[in-house]
Amino acid sequence: MNLVEVVLVAVALGCDAFAVGLAVGTRWNERRQVFRLSFHFGLFQFLMPLLGWVLGRTLAGVTSRYGPWIAAALLFYIGGKMGYESLRSPSERHSSSDPTRGFSLMALSLATSLDALGVGLSFGLLDRQLFVPAVWIGITAALMTWTGMKLGTRLSQWLGHRVGLAGGVILFAIAIKLLVS
């Protein structure tokens, strides 16, 4: 796989991270939150292909069968939560949980990187080297997440708190895409 192909795969895999970053950035956009989400998405996008590569040599059928369902369930949960919180009154919204921390952070990181697991799985089945492409995938996902969060911040300033509802819809759409494909 040449560098252009690696970059194209990395950008394709980073699209979900960008979309989630855009959705989360509409409401949670402090430097630490942007760093946490970008770092974790990049880390998971780097590690999941490596894990997929190992699984590709052992459990290919199980991973490819249930992975999209797990990712979709996580995205439906987080998207529903974001949409619900955007419809709450401003005083109630201050107490809502930060998706760049705890379970939500891990769930989003896992959900957005399951397709990278599939890429690693295919590399493992084809007996191809993966470390350098995994590094590119991780860095690209981190940069795309950061960009998405920054754009999300701008959109929320422009359109107000209802953008959070759009973020929830985006996560639902990604989940449906996973189930359909």
N, C-alpha and C positions, 0 to 999 in steps of 0.2 A: 504494500500500500504506500503510495507516494504522499508527499506532504500536502498537496492540494486535496487529495481524497481524505486524509486525516482531518484537515481543517473543516471540510464540508461535513463529515460525520460529526465532528465536535459541535459545529453550529447547529446541525439538525437536532442533536441531543440536547443542546442548550436552549432550544426554543421553549420547552416546558418550564425550565428554570426562569427564563425571561418573563413568561406569562405570569408565573406565580410571583416573581419579584415585582412585577407591575401591580398585581392585585394587592400584595402586602404593603408595598410602598405608598399606596393611597392613604394609608392610615398610620403605619408604623415606620417612621423615617429618620429616627435619630441615628447618629454615626454608628453607635454600638449595634443597633438593630440591623443597619445596612451591612456592617461588617459580619455580624453573626450569621445572617442568612446567606450572604455571598460566600463566606468561608465554608459553611456547612454544605451548601449546595455543591461547591467546587470539590470539597473533600469526598462527598458521597459519589459525585460523578466520576471522580478518579478511582475510588475504591470498588465501586460496583462492577465495572468491566473486569477488574482483576478477579473479583469473586465469581463473576459469570464465567471467566476463563477456566477457573478451577471446577466450577459446576459443570461446565461444558464437557469436561472429561469424565464426569461421574453421573450427574442427575439431570440430564438435559430435558427429559419429558416433563418432570414435575415442575421445574422452574418456568418453562414456557407456558404450561397450562394454567397455573394459578397466579402468576405474577401480575398480569393485567387486572385481575379481580381484586387483588390486595391493594394495588395502587389506586384503582377507581374508588374503592371503599374509603380509603384515607382522604382522597380528594373531595369526595362527596361530603364527608364529615366536616373537613376544614372549610370548604366552600359554603356549606349550609350555615356553619357557625359565623363566618364572615358576613354573609347576607343577613342573617338574623340580627347580628350586632349593628349593622349599618341602619337597620330600621328602628332601633331603639332610640329613646330620647337622649339628648346630649349628656344629661347627668348620669344616665345609666351606662353610656358608652365609656366613660372614664374608668369604670371598674372592670372593663372587659380584659380578657387575658391577651398577652402579647404572643403572636404566633412565631416570634423569633426566639422563643424560650421553651424549654421543657418538652413535653410530649408533642406539642404542635410543631416545633422545630424539627424534631426527629421524624415525625410522620410526613411532613412536607419534603424533607430531605430524601426520605426513602421513596415516597411516591414519585418525585420528579426524576429519580435516578434508576427506576426499575427498567426503563428502556435501555439504559447503559448496561445493565446486567445482561440484557438480551444480546447486545453487541459483543460483550465479553464472551458470552456463551458461544456465539457463532465463531469467534476467533479461536476459542478452545476446541470446538469441533473441527475446525479447519487446520488446527495445529499451527497457528500464526503467532508471531510475537506481539505483545500487547502493551508493554510498559510505556514506551514513548507515546503511542496514541492515547493511552489513559491519562498521561500528564497533560497532553493537549486538550483532551475532553474536560478534565477538571478545571484547568485555567480558563478555558472558554466559558464553561458554565458559571464560574465565579464572576467573570466580567459581564456576562449577559444578565446575571441576577442583579449585580450592582447597577447596571444600566436600566434594567426594568424598574428597580426600586426608585431610582432618581426620576425616571419619567412618571412613575406612579405618584410621586410627591408633587410634581408639577401639575398633573391632571387633577389631583385632589384640591390643590390651591385654586385651580381654575373652575372646577365643577362642584366643589364642596364635598360633604361627607357621603353623599349618595354614591360616590365612586366605589365605596366599599361594597355596595350591592353588585356593581358591575364586576368587581373582583371575585366575588362569590360565584357569579355566573360564569366567569372565565374558568374557574376551577371545576365547576360542573361540566363545562364543555370539554375540558381536557379529560375528565373522567369518562364521559360518554365516548369520546374519541378512542380511549383505551379499550373500552368494551366492544366497540364496533369493529376495530381493526385487529 
